[in-house]
Amino acid sequence: MNELEKMLRGELAVDGARAAADRFAERAAAEGLLDVAYATVDSPLGKLLAAQTRRGLVELAYEDRDADALLAELSSKLSPRLLEAPAQFDDVRRQLEEYFEGRRTDFELPIDWSLSQGFTQRILQATAKVPFGQLATYREMATKAGNERAVRAAGNALGSNHIPIVVPCHRIIRTGGALGGYTGGLERKEFLLKLEGVLL
């Protein structure tokens, strides 16, 4: 009886089951059977559900989102070959930890933009270039995406950001200086801006 069968029958301890699941995920990835890996990542803002493809990080969702619904959406939009693989997220965890500890100002993670298209993708790619500790406006993002009058559409694009924190939509505010909205809620936006020294 192999380890996977033992795990399914409850004969392996939790640590053994986790190790077996990690080996299973690694083997699936090595054999090209894993298209989307996911894991839970701890943060000061609550648990985050991270997902990545071979191209890079594709999702980083706050715990407020229904995890099952999110995984079903990823399976539908990207691939049904989706598997929990925590060991594949060591770099994501490390970089997020360094960011929250104030030791990292830039993320060096490949990003898979396939969950956004067109104007939305251009807005998010422009947002990814806004430096740590700086702010930009919705209008500036709309201009960089090729349509300075599409301010509301820029806000909607930022609201659909699948990779908050790493794609720093929290750095985008209204032209008059008001914070505007945020995917994870205004308290999280304020937390991130205080962490970066933009708000006192």
Phi and psi restraints in degrees (value plus and minus 20) as a CYANA .aco file:
   2 ASN   PHI    -101.7   -61.7
   2 ASN   PSI     152.4   192.4
   3 GLU   PHI     -82.9   -42.9
   3 GLU   PSI     -56.0   -16.0
   4 LEU   PHI     -84.0   -44.0
   4 LEU   PSI     -62.9   -22.9
   5 GLU   PHI     -83.6   -43.6
   5 GLU   PSI     -61.2   -21.2
   6 LYS   PHI     -83.2   -43.2
   6 LYS   PSI     -60.1   -20.1
   7 MET   PHI     -83.4   -43.4
   7 MET   PSI     -64.3   -24.3
   8 LEU   PHI     -84.3   -44.3
   8 LEU   PSI     -51.0   -11.0
   9 ARG   PHI    -106.8   -66.8
   9 ARG   PSI     -20.8    19.2
  10 GLY   PHI      57.5    97.5
  10 GLY   PSI      -0.5    39.5
  11 GLU   PHI    -111.7   -71.7
  11 GLU   PSI     -29.5    10.5
  12 LEU   PHI    -121.9   -81.9
  12 LEU   PSI     125.8   165.8
  13 ALA   PHI     -84.5   -44.5
  13 ALA   PSI     142.7   182.7
  14 VAL   PHI     -77.2   -37.2
  14 VAL   PSI     -64.3   -24.3
  15 ASP   PHI     -81.6   -41.6
  15 ASP   PSI     -62.2   -22.2
  16 GLY   PHI     -85.3   -45.3
  16 GLY   PSI     -58.9   -18.9
  17 ALA   PHI     -84.4   -44.4
  17 ALA   PSI     -62.4   -22.4
  18 ARG   PHI     -82.8   -42.8
  18 ARG   PSI     -64.1   -24.1
  19 ALA   PHI     -83.7   -43.7
  19 ALA   PSI     -61.4   -21.4
  20 ALA   PHI     -85.1   -45.1
  20 ALA   PSI     -61.0   -21.0
  21 ALA   PHI     -84.2   -44.2
  21 ALA   PSI     -59.4   -19.4
  22 ASP   PHI     -83.5   -43.5
  22 ASP   PSI     -63.0   -23.0
  23 ARG   PHI     -84.7   -44.7
  23 ARG   PSI     -59.8   -19.8
  24 PHE   PHI     -81.1   -41.1
  24 PHE   PSI     -65.1   -25.1
  25 ALA   PHI     -83.9   -43.9
  25 ALA   PSI     -62.7   -22.7
  26 GLU   PHI     -81.5   -41.5
  26 GLU   PSI     -62.6   -22.6
  27 ARG   PHI     -86.7   -46.7
  27 ARG   PSI     -62.1   -22.1
  28 ALA   PHI     -80.2   -40.2
  28 ALA   PSI     -62.2   -22.2
  29 ALA   PHI     -86.1   -46.1
  29 ALA   PSI     -63.7   -23.7
  30 ALA   PHI     -83.0   -43.0
  30 ALA   PSI     -52.3   -12.3
  31 GLU   PHI    -112.4   -72.4
  31 GLU   PSI     -12.0    28.0
  32 GLY   PHI      53.1    93.1
  32 GLY   PSI       1.9    41.9
  33 LEU   PHI    -118.0   -78.0
  33 LEU   PSI     -24.3    15.7
  34 LEU   PHI    -134.3   -94.3
  34 LEU   PSI      94.7   134.7
  35 ASP   PHI    -116.3   -76.3
  35 ASP   PSI     -54.5   -14.5
  36 VAL   PHI    -153.6  -113.6
  36 VAL   PSI      99.8   139.8
  37 ALA   PHI    -123.2   -83.2
  37 ALA   PSI     127.9   167.9
  38 TYR   PHI    -162.2  -122.2
  38 TYR   PSI     140.4   180.4
  39 ALA   PHI    -182.0  -142.0
  39 ALA   PSI     141.9   181.9
  40 THR   PHI    -114.9   -74.9
  40 THR   PSI     116.6   156.6
  41 VAL   PHI    -144.5  -104.5
  41 VAL   PSI     110.6   150.6
  42 ASP   PHI     -99.3   -59.3
  42 ASP   PSI     127.9   167.9
  43 SER   PHI    -174.3  -134.3
  43 SER   PSI     144.4   184.4
  44 PRO   PHI     -84.2   -44.2
  44 PRO   PSI     -34.4     5.6
  45 LEU   PHI    -118.3   -78.3
  45 LEU   PSI      -7.8    32.2
  46 GLY   PHI      84.3   124.3
  46 GLY   PSI     157.5   197.5
  47 LYS   PHI     -89.4   -49.4
  47 LYS   PSI     123.7   163.7
  48 LEU   PHI    -138.3   -98.3
  48 LEU   PSI     119.1   159.1
  49 LEU   PHI    -117.7   -77.7
  49 LEU   PSI      94.7   134.7
  50 ALA   PHI    -123.8   -83.8
  50 ALA   PSI     120.9   160.9
  51 ALA   PHI    -157.4  -117.4
  51 ALA   PSI     125.1   165.1
  52 GLN   PHI    -163.9  -123.9
  52 GLN   PSI     132.3   172.3
  53 THR   PHI    -129.5   -89.5
  53 THR   PSI    -194.0  -154.0
  54 ARG   PHI     -84.1   -44.1
  54 ARG   PSI     -45.4    -5.4
  55 ARG   PHI     -99.8   -59.8
  55 ARG   PSI     -46.4    -6.4
  56 GLY   PHI     129.2   169.2
  56 GLY   PSI    -190.2  -150.2
  57 LEU   PHI     -84.0   -44.0
  57 LEU   PSI     107.6   147.6
  58 VAL   PHI    -138.1   -98.1
  58 VAL   PSI     -38.6     1.4
  59 GLU   PHI    -172.2  -132.2
  59 GLU   PSI     119.8   159.8
  60 LEU   PHI    -166.5  -126.5
  60 LEU   PSI      73.4   113.4
  61 ALA   PHI    -127.4   -87.4
  61 ALA   PSI     119.7   159.7
  62 TYR   PHI     -87.6   -47.6
  62 TYR   PSI     135.7   175.7
  63 GLU   PHI     -85.1   -45.1
  63 GLU   PSI     -33.3     6.7
  64 ASP   PHI     -84.0   -44.0
  64 ASP   PSI     -47.6    -7.6
  65 ARG   PHI     -96.7   -56.7
  65 ARG   PSI     122.2   162.2
  66 ASP   PHI     -87.0   -47.0
  66 ASP   PSI      94.5   134.5
  67 ALA   PHI     -81.1   -41.1
  67 ALA   PSI     -62.6   -22.6
  68 ASP   PHI     -83.4   -43.4
  68 ASP   PSI     -62.6   -22.6
  69 ALA   PHI     -85.6   -45.6
  69 ALA   PSI     -59.5   -19.5
  70 LEU   PHI     -84.8   -44.8
  70 LEU   PSI     -63.8   -23.8
  71 LEU   PHI     -85.1   -45.1
  71 LEU   PSI     -57.2   -17.2
  72 ALA   PHI     -84.3   -44.3
  72 ALA   PSI     -59.8   -19.8
  73 GLU   PHI     -84.6   -44.6
  73 GLU   PSI     -64.4   -24.4
  74 LEU   PHI     -82.5   -42.5
  74 LEU   PSI     -61.5   -21.5
  75 SER   PHI     -81.9   -41.9
  75 SER   PSI     -61.0   -21.0
  76 SER   PHI     -91.7   -51.7
  76 SER   PSI     -64.0   -24.0
  77 LYS   PHI    -104.2   -64.2
  77 LYS   PSI     -49.0    -9.0
  78 LEU   PHI    -130.4   -90.4
  78 LEU   PSI     -80.4   -40.4
  79 SER   PHI    -194.3  -154.3
  79 SER   PSI     122.7   162.7
  80 PRO   PHI     -94.4   -54.4
  80 PRO   PSI     -28.9    11.1
  81 ARG   PHI    -105.8   -65.8
  81 ARG   PSI      54.0    94.0
  82 LEU   PHI    -140.9  -100.9
  82 LEU   PSI     115.8   155.8
  83 LEU   PHI    -170.0  -130.0
  83 LEU   PSI     121.7   161.7
  84 GLU   PHI     -89.2   -49.2
  84 GLU   PSI     106.3   146.3
  85 ALA   PHI    -165.7  -125.7
  85 ALA   PSI      51.7    91.7
  86 PRO   PHI     -74.8   -34.8
  86 PRO   PSI     -54.2   -14.2
  87 ALA   PHI     -84.1   -44.1
  87 ALA   PSI     -41.7    -1.7
  88 GLN   PHI    -100.7   -60.7
  88 GLN   PSI     -21.1    18.9
  89 PHE   PHI    -132.8   -92.8
  89 PHE   PSI      -1.2    38.8
  90 ASP   PHI     -79.6   -39.6
  90 ASP   PSI     -62.4   -22.4
  91 ASP   PHI     -88.3   -48.3
  91 ASP   PSI     -59.9   -19.9
  92 VAL   PHI     -81.3   -41.3
  92 VAL   PSI     -68.3   -28.3
  93 ARG   PHI     -78.6   -38.6
  93 ARG   PSI     -67.1   -27.1
  94 ARG   PHI     -81.6   -41.6
  94 ARG   PSI     -66.8   -26.8
  95 GLN   PHI     -87.0   -47.0
  95 GLN   PSI     -58.3   -18.3
  96 LEU   PHI     -85.2   -45.2
  96 LEU   PSI     -62.4   -22.4
  97 GLU   PHI     -80.4   -40.4
  97 GLU   PSI     -65.1   -25.1
  98 GLU   PHI     -82.9   -42.9
  98 GLU   PSI     -59.4   -19.4
  99 TYR   PHI     -82.1   -42.1
  99 TYR   PSI     -69.5   -29.5
 100 PHE   PHI     -88.3   -48.3
 100 PHE   PSI     -43.1    -3.1
 101 GLU   PHI    -108.0   -68.0
 101 GLU   PSI     -19.3    20.7
 102 GLY   PHI      59.6    99.6
 102 GLY   PSI      -3.3    36.7
 103 ARG   PHI    -123.9   -83.9
 103 ARG   PSI     -19.8    20.2
 104 ARG   PHI    -157.1  -117.1
 104 ARG   PSI     113.4   153.4
 105 THR   PHI    -133.9   -93.9
 105 THR   PSI     -34.3     5.7
 106 ASP   PHI    -153.0  -113.0
 106 ASP   PSI     118.4   158.4
 107 PHE   PHI    -109.8   -69.8
 107 PHE   PSI     119.2   159.2
 108 GLU   PHI    -137.4   -97.4
 108 GLU   PSI      39.1    79.1
 109 LEU   PHI    -137.9   -97.9
 109 LEU   PSI     112.6   152.6
 110 PRO   PHI     -85.2   -45.2
 110 PRO   PSI     123.8   163.8
 111 ILE   PHI    -138.7   -98.7
 111 ILE   PSI     115.9   155.9
 112 ASP   PHI    -120.8   -80.8
 112 ASP   PSI      92.7   132.7
 113 TRP   PHI    -109.5   -69.5
 113 TRP   PSI      -9.5    30.5
 114 SER   PHI     -87.2   -47.2
 114 SER   PSI     -31.9     8.1
 115 LEU   PHI    -106.1   -66.1
 115 LEU   PSI     -21.3    18.7
 116 SER   PHI    -151.0  -111.0
 116 SER   PSI     135.8   175.8
 117 GLN   PHI    -161.8  -121.8
 117 GLN   PSI     146.3   186.3
 118 GLY   PHI      32.5    72.5
 118 GLY   PSI    -152.8  -112.8
 119 PHE   PHI     -78.3   -38.3
 119 PHE   PSI     -62.4   -22.4
 120 THR   PHI     -79.4   -39.4
 120 THR   PSI     -65.0   -25.0
 121 GLN   PHI     -85.3   -45.3
 121 GLN   PSI     -59.5   -19.5
 122 ARG   PHI     -83.9   -43.9
 122 ARG   PSI     -59.8   -19.8
 123 ILE   PHI     -81.2   -41.2
 123 ILE   PSI     -67.4   -27.4
 124 LEU   PHI     -87.2   -47.2
 124 LEU   PSI     -57.4   -17.4
 125 GLN   PHI     -86.9   -46.9
 125 GLN   PSI     -57.0   -17.0
 126 ALA   PHI     -87.2   -47.2
 126 ALA   PSI     -59.5   -19.5
 127 THR   PHI     -83.2   -43.2
 127 THR   PSI     -56.9   -16.9
 128 ALA   PHI     -81.1   -41.1
 128 ALA   PSI     -39.3     0.7
 129 LYS   PHI    -115.0   -75.0
 129 LYS   PSI     -23.4    16.6
 130 VAL   PHI     -92.2   -52.2
 130 VAL   PSI     100.5   140.5
 131 PRO   PHI     -87.1   -47.1
 131 PRO   PSI     135.7   175.7
 132 PHE   PHI     -72.0   -32.0
 132 PHE   PSI     115.2   155.2
 133 GLY   PHI      57.2    97.2
 133 GLY   PSI     -13.3    26.7
 134 GLN   PHI    -139.9   -99.9
 134 GLN   PSI     138.5   178.5
 135 LEU   PHI    -138.6   -98.6
 135 LEU   PSI     134.9   174.9
 136 ALA   PHI    -159.2  -119.2
 136 ALA   PSI     145.0   185.0
 137 THR   PHI    -123.9   -83.9
 137 THR   PSI     143.5   183.5
 138 TYR   PHI     -77.6   -37.6
 138 TYR   PSI     -60.1   -20.1
 139 ARG   PHI     -83.5   -43.5
 139 ARG   PSI     -61.9   -21.9
 140 GLU   PHI     -81.5   -41.5
 140 GLU   PSI     -60.8   -20.8
 141 MET   PHI     -86.9   -46.9
 141 MET   PSI     -60.7   -20.7
 142 ALA   PHI     -81.4   -41.4
 142 ALA   PSI     -61.4   -21.4
 143 THR   PHI     -83.2   -43.2
 143 THR   PSI     -64.7   -24.7
 144 LYS   PHI     -85.1   -45.1
 144 LYS   PSI     -47.1    -7.1
 145 ALA   PHI    -107.0   -67.0
 145 ALA   PSI     -20.6    19.4
 146 GLY   PHI      83.7   123.7
 146 GLY   PSI     -13.2    26.8
 147 ASN   PHI    -172.2  -132.2
 147 ASN   PSI      69.6   109.6
 148 GLU   PHI     -82.2   -42.2
 148 GLU   PSI     -39.9     0.1
 149 ARG   PHI    -107.1   -67.1
 149 ARG   PSI     -27.4    12.6
 150 ALA   PHI    -109.8   -69.8
 150 ALA   PSI      31.4    71.4
 151 VAL   PHI     -85.5   -45.5
 151 VAL   PSI     -64.7   -24.7
 152 ARG   PHI     -84.3   -44.3
 152 ARG   PSI     -61.4   -21.4
 153 ALA   PHI     -83.4   -43.4
 153 ALA   PSI     -54.8   -14.8
 154 ALA   PHI     -83.8   -43.8
 154 ALA   PSI     -62.8   -22.8
 155 GLY   PHI     -81.3   -41.3
 155 GLY   PSI     -62.0   -22.0
 156 ASN   PHI     -84.3   -44.3
 156 ASN   PSI     -60.2   -20.2
 157 ALA   PHI     -82.0   -42.0
 157 ALA   PSI     -63.6   -23.6
 158 LEU   PHI     -87.0   -47.0
 158 LEU   PSI     -53.7   -13.7
 159 GLY   PHI     -87.2   -47.2
 159 GLY   PSI     -39.7     0.3
 160 SER   PHI    -120.9   -80.9
 160 SER   PSI      -6.2    33.8
 161 ASN   PHI     -78.6   -38.6
 161 ASN   PSI      99.9   139.9
 162 HIS   PHI    -104.3   -64.3
 162 HIS   PSI     -29.4    10.6
 163 ILE   PHI    -152.3  -112.3
 163 ILE   PSI      39.3    79.3
 164 PRO   PHI     -80.5   -40.5
 164 PRO   PSI     143.1   183.1
 165 ILE   PHI      55.4    95.4
 165 ILE   PSI     -80.3   -40.3
 166 VAL   PHI     -89.7   -49.7
 166 VAL   PSI     -65.2   -25.2
 167 VAL   PHI    -117.7   -77.7
 167 VAL   PSI      79.2   119.2
 168 PRO   PHI     -97.9   -57.9
 168 PRO   PSI      49.0    89.0
 169 CYS   PHI     -85.7   -45.7
 169 CYS   PSI     -35.3     4.7
 170 HIS   PHI     -86.2   -46.2
 170 HIS   PSI     -36.6     3.4
 171 ARG   PHI    -106.6   -66.6
 171 ARG   PSI     -19.5    20.5
 172 ILE   PHI    -122.8   -82.8
 172 ILE   PSI     106.4   146.4
 173 ILE   PHI    -147.5  -107.5
 173 ILE   PSI     153.8   193.8
 174 ARG   PHI     -93.1   -53.1
 174 ARG   PSI     137.2   177.2
 175 THR   PHI     -77.0   -37.0
 175 THR   PSI     -58.4   -18.4
 176 GLY   PHI     -96.6   -56.6
 176 GLY   PSI     -23.5    16.5
 177 GLY   PHI      84.6   124.6
 177 GLY   PSI     -29.3    10.7
 178 ALA   PHI     -87.8   -47.8
 178 ALA   PSI     130.2   170.2
 179 LEU   PHI     -86.3   -46.3
 179 LEU   PSI     -52.0   -12.0
 180 GLY   PHI      57.4    97.4
 180 GLY   PSI    -184.9  -144.9
 181 GLY   PHI    -110.6   -70.6
 181 GLY   PSI    -199.7  -159.7
 182 TYR   PHI    -181.9  -141.9
 182 TYR   PSI     118.1   158.1
 183 THR   PHI     -70.6   -30.6
 183 THR   PSI     -62.3   -22.3
 184 GLY   PHI    -111.9   -71.9
 184 GLY   PSI     -15.1    24.9
 185 GLY   PHI      78.2   118.2
 185 GLY   PSI     131.9   171.9
 186 LEU   PHI     -81.6   -41.6
 186 LEU   PSI     -54.2   -14.2
 187 GLU   PHI     -82.4   -42.4
 187 GLU   PSI     -59.7   -19.7
 188 ARG   PHI     -88.8   -48.8
 188 ARG   PSI     -59.7   -19.7
 189 LYS   PHI     -80.3   -40.3
 189 LYS   PSI     -66.0   -26.0
 190 GLU   PHI     -81.4   -41.4
 190 GLU   PSI     -62.1   -22.1
 191 PHE   PHI     -77.6   -37.6
 191 PHE   PSI     -68.1   -28.1
 192 LEU   PHI     -85.7   -45.7
 192 LEU   PSI     -60.7   -20.7
 193 LEU   PHI     -89.8   -49.8
 193 LEU   PSI     -53.2   -13.2
 194 LYS   PHI     -88.7   -48.7
 194 LYS   PSI     -61.4   -21.4
 195 LEU   PHI     -77.4   -37.4
 195 LEU   PSI     -57.8   -17.8
 196 GLU   PHI    -107.2   -67.2
 196 GLU   PSI     -19.0    21.0
 197 GLY   PHI      60.9   100.9
 197 GLY   PSI      -6.9    33.1
 198 VAL   PHI    -103.2   -63.2
 198 VAL   PSI     -57.0   -17.0
 199 LEU   PHI    -131.2   -91.2
 199 LEU   PSI     129.2   169.2
